[in-house]
Amino acid sequence: MNIDDEIKRIRDLVAAGKRRSEPDEALPKAPTIELIVNGELYVDRIPETGLKVGVDYDTMRVGQEFVLHLFSNTPSDGDYNETVTVNEVKPYVVTVPKENIEKLHKNELGLCLYFIDDKETSNWTTFTVR
């Protein structure tokens, strides 16, 4: 799987009106972002330390890698990704720098998902950036 191609495909789906609101049980759980309220993420409510994103999935194993991506529906300077190597099977928290969130397109859909070992994608977390 080419991650960049998959992100482009997802952006195209969202641009065409696709929003995955019901989880696909065949895919790993979507990332969790506690600051999303009623589908909206207010940039001014993000602490200076950054936005905490939770990642936890049933097939997690030691040595595996997942890459978290958080991005606007259209490319922006705020697009963010981070690779995490699993060293213990537990829920992980990835902190996205606040300055990245501030660069996302306002009043546009934002997405967050992760890729496991470059082979499998998770369900999406979607939110409107405010």
N, C-alpha and C positions, 0 to 999 in steps of 0.2 A: 504494500500500500504506500502510495506517495501522499504524505500528510498534506503538503501544499495543494495537491489536486483535490483531496478530500475536503479541505476547508473551502476551496473555490466552489466545489459542488454544493456544499451546505449553504454557502452564501447565495448561490444561484437559486436553491430551493426556497430560502427565506425571501429573496427578492420576488419570487413568484407567489408568495403568500403562504408557504408551508411553515407551520409552527408546530413543533411536536409538543403537545400539551399532555398527552397520555404516554407514559413511558413504554418503550418497547422492551418487554420482559426478556427478549433474547440478548439484549445489550446490557453492559454493566451500568450501574446506577449513575445518574447525572451528578455532577459536582453540586455541593451545597454552598450557598452564600446566604448567611443569616440576615444580611443587610437588605436583601431584596424584599420589599413589602408591596403586596398587590401587584407584582410583576414589574416594579420600578426600583431602580437603584439610584439614589440621590448621592451625587459625588460629594456634596458638602457634608454628608454624614459619615464619610469614610475617615477613620483616624489617620493621623500623620504616619503611623507605622505601616499602613497599607491595608488592603482588602484581604481578609482571610477567606480562603476557599477550601472546603473540605472534600477530600477524595477517599472513598472507601468502596471496595467492590469485592464480591465473593470469591473471585478466582485469584486474588492477590497472593503472591508467593515471594520469598526472599530471592534477591538477585534480579528480579524483574524490573523493567523500567516503564514508567509512564510519563507522558509529556502532556502537561496541562496547557491548554490554549484558552485565552480570553481575548475577544476581539469584537469590533463593531461589524455590522453587516457589510459595510463597505470598508476597504482597507484604510487604516489610520496609523498615525505615529504611536497610538496607544496599544496597538496589537501586541500581545504578550504571550510568551511561552516559556515554560521552565521544565527541565527534565529532572525527574526524581528517580533514584534507584532505591528500591524497597530493601531496607536492611532489617526490618521487623514487620511481621504481618499485623497491622494496626491501622486505624484511620489516620490519614495524613492531612496536614494543613499546609497549604502553599500560600504564601503571602505575596500578593501582586502589589507592586509599588503604587502609591496613590497617584504619582505623576503620570503613570500609564493610564489609569482610569480617567484622569482629567483630560487626556488627549483623545478619548473615545468621542465619536460623533454624538452630540446631544440630540435628544428626541428621536434617536434611532435605536433599533433593536441591537442589543449586545448579546453575545453568545459565549458560553463557557462549556468546554468538553475536554476530554482527555483521550489519548491514544495509548494503548498497552502494547509494548514491544513492537511498535510500528505495524501491528497486524489488526488490531481491533479498536474500534471507536466506542465511546460511551454514549449514553443518551445525552441530550443537550440540556443545559440550563439557559433559559432565555430571559431577558429583562430589557426594559426600556431605560436608557441612560437619561437621567434628569440632572 
